[in-house]
Amino acid sequence: MPSVPKPKRARTKHYFAEWREFRGLTQDRAIERLGWSQSKLSRIESGRTPYNEDDLAAAALAYDCQPTDIISVNPLK
């Protein structure tokens, strides 16, 4: 049976990159804190891959904010 392509879903806006920048972290320094690969951080920040609850918790710890801040507060504004 041939595979059926999944429909594209719009991703909800988030502020992973903005929080990283707000804390003055480069991607390399954020990767050290998060324990992620460069490609994972890049894909999440650009919205090419979804994040999960564990990703939010790790980012909140690394960026000294609440998990909900990452999806609702742009610290650069």
C-alpha positions, -999 to 999 in steps of 0.1 A, spaced: 0 0 0 15 34 -9 22 59 18 -2 88 23 14 121 28 5 139 60 -11 173 56 11 202 66 2 218 99 8 254 108 31 256 138 23 278 168 45 308 172 71 304 199 101 324 212 129 299 216 154 320 196 143 353 212 148 339 247 183 326 237 192 360 223 177 378 253 200 359 276 230 367 254 237 332 244 251 320 211 237 288 196 269 270 207 265 281 243 228 272 243 236 238 230 260 232 259 233 242 284 205 222 266 224 191 257 209 192 222 225 190 188 230 221 167 206 208 142 178 202 168 182 237 181 182 252 147 151 232 136 131 241 167 141 278 165 131 280 128 98 261 133 108 232 110 103 206 137 79 205 166 89 208 202 76 189 232 71 194 269 106 182 277 120 207 252 101 235 268 113 225 303 149 222 292 148 256 274 132 273 304 159 260 327 186 270 303 171 305 296 160 311 332 123 316 325 91 296 327 81 271 301 50 291 293 71 322 286 88 305 257 55 301 239 38 333 250 63 361 258 87 377 234 114 391 257 128 413 230 97 435 230 
